[in-house]
Amino acid sequence: MSEVVGLSESINQAIQEFFARLSSEHVANGIAKPVLRVEAFLQDGQDATAEQPVISHHLGSRILDLSHVRSSLTPKPPSTQTVLTDGTHDVSDRQQPLTSEQSEVISSSSPGHERRYGSKHLRPLPSVRRDEDKVQPISRKPTGGLRLAPALKSLTQNDPVEDSQRQLALDYHTFPKRRKIRPETQCMQPSSLDKLVIGIWEQLHGSINLDPHSILDSYRLSLDQPKNGSIEFANGIPSHLVAANDTFSQMSVFCRKVTQASRACRSVELIVQTRWMEHFDARVEALACATPEISINKHRKAAIMEACQHFGWTEKELRNKTAIWRGYQEVKEAGGWAALVFSGMGLYRFCKYRVGFDKEAMQRLRNLRSRFEVAADTLHPHWRHLLSIIGERSDHIYEGHQHDWVVFESGDDPIPLRATYLQWDPQFTFEHIDESIVDETAWGCEDPRWLAPTNPGAPNKHICRTCTGSQSDNPKDNDCHCFPNLFGSSKRNPVPVQVMRTHNGKNNGLVALVPFERGTSIGEFTGLLTHSLANTDVMTATSPSTNRIFQIYQKRYGNYTRFVNHSCNPNAQFQQFAWMDTVRVVLVSKGIAVGEEVTVDYTDRYWGGLDKVCLCGEPCCRYKTKRLRSGTEMNEHGAPQLLEGVH
Ligand SMILES: C[S@@+](CC[C@H](N)C(=O)[O-])C[C@H]1O[C@@H](n2cnc3c(N)ncnc32)[C@H](O)[C@@H]1O
């Protein structure tokens, strides 16, 4: 406890020193209603490494109203301060205790109350303060940087980042303008197959639970437990529930059981019915081998009649069913089991009405097959166990994060993300993060995105600066629906996008798997919150409250927004948004069709002076011919190496 007492003295002293600095820097700069906001963190005292960031826990917040003590905060004349040998300032009144007015607490948040500040903090990152792994002096003029357009006339900050090339424009408070989708764009048209494919992507990215135990519980197949009570498991599924595939009749009985019981789980039903079709074909073939003189149609009828006995259905009923099940089988042959398992009712409609059910559709499914599997394996790692129910062995292929895989529109096998950067960066690593991380070397324990509370009297209540609804992470208390899939819901579903190899030389890009309506968010731009990085691509933004310029750096940490390429006719834009008094940068759709690459306009500020040409291919392209700094004319055919991505 004595250490805690000492701690409070240290904190008291730190606050007094802060008062002194506040007095000399900020009040003098005209803050109308000064409040002191104090955030406490408990963190591991060990040095961070790139692999193991220091964990820190937010303990609490206090906001002190300083408006009553303005007079005591009036800057002291310089003569009252002495520069100490260590370079700090000795303020004459620094040891005086806080007055009761000064320490008047107008708000607090309990330690248990976690605010969503992008709470991960990261301490010294040797890889960050560098230009290609060399430490850079902060004063060096930055030449690289994806930047948001400045919101404020004058930006004051301890380490100002000079205006530089490669700045990315931010659309402030503008609702995205509708973008005309050109018919020649290669994207899926709203046919039945399109609906099927969108349905698959939505299920893959939805909250479907494919835990075999819970599914089988819902089937109540456990009533069929062996009498001796001993249950053997195969891939997590009780082996007595695995279909006996030996005979057609056994398969039929099993299929009937599952079909009747499977209202609770469409996926298992589809797997079994599809497998039944394969057994049916094998049965017809066996009959044809035995009596080749009889026509194949007669053998089919015989097999149907045989199955009718097991199903207890009329011939017509079974024929109607099998007409649809045959469709399932074809979809599975083309799109693989994942297409089937995650298809939902869209598959039934597609196979019943067969609109656009043709060779071209099957080819498109074939091209999507491995992409479905990437999403299924990474988002639902146990889904393949379900196939055990028909005795199918299927090995997990795609490990890790969904965006650790770069997919191909052509249907070629996906490749690891890392492999696509090794030629430029042999040490390439990328950690996918949902929340930005504070580089504590740059910001200490402070989150540079913090804004002055919208509601200082009740700092735990947050008002949306856009819609004025109250903001809360608890959906019950949240009234702000500006970007509902990102903020204000307890659980975010993965966003249906994939990292895709571009075919025109831009390296990787981001592709939309479902349509994104104009104005909807595609994701938050997350990364390492730092400042003063030079010669590298970063997003630079400003907190309007503090005028603090901060950078969001995505070289080692970030999310899929890192892969968004430029287009001179973009279908998305970056917008600044305040969520619970913290600045966020959000990638917002201007109207994106399914299958389209997501693009933004990097603007002149990014392209100017870059030794690169734009490969967007738009008729209105503004950067397809570029004058090199050296003065050499360059176009897309004679372009030097351009594709290093974010460096
Ligand atoms: C933020 S990254 C986008 C993702 C990048 N394509 C990758 O694979 O990592 C920006 C870089 O992508 C490339 N890029 C993006 N849009 C481009 C375009 N329209 N034309 C040419 N290169 C582009 C450039 O190399 C640029 O420096």
The ligand as a Gaussian input file, in Angstrom:
#p B3LYP/6-31G(d) Opt

LIG

0 1
 C       -2.098000       1.708000     -50.249000
 S       -1.252000       0.710000     -51.374000
 C       -2.544000      -0.192000     -52.101000
 C       -2.304000      -1.683000     -52.069000
 C       -1.199000      -2.163000     -52.971000
 N       -1.673000      -2.384000     -54.312000
 C       -0.587000      -3.439000     -52.437000
 O       -0.557000      -4.453000     -53.120000
 O       -0.118000      -3.410000     -51.288000
 C       -0.750000       1.924000     -52.540000
 C        0.143000       1.386000     -53.582000
 O       -0.574000       0.544000     -54.481000
 C       -0.195000       0.800000     -55.830000
 N       -1.345000       1.403000     -56.532000
 C       -2.523000       1.724000     -56.003000
 N       -3.342000       2.223000     -56.945000
 C       -2.667000       2.236000     -58.086000
 C       -2.976000       2.648000     -59.398000
 N       -4.159000       3.140000     -59.732000
 N       -2.020000       2.518000     -60.333000
 C       -0.811000       2.008000     -60.027000
 N       -0.460000       1.598000     -58.809000
 C       -1.370000       1.702000     -57.839000
 C        0.948000       1.771000     -55.780000
 O        2.122000       1.020000     -55.743000
 C        0.722000       2.479000     -54.469000
 O        1.895000       3.013000     -53.955000

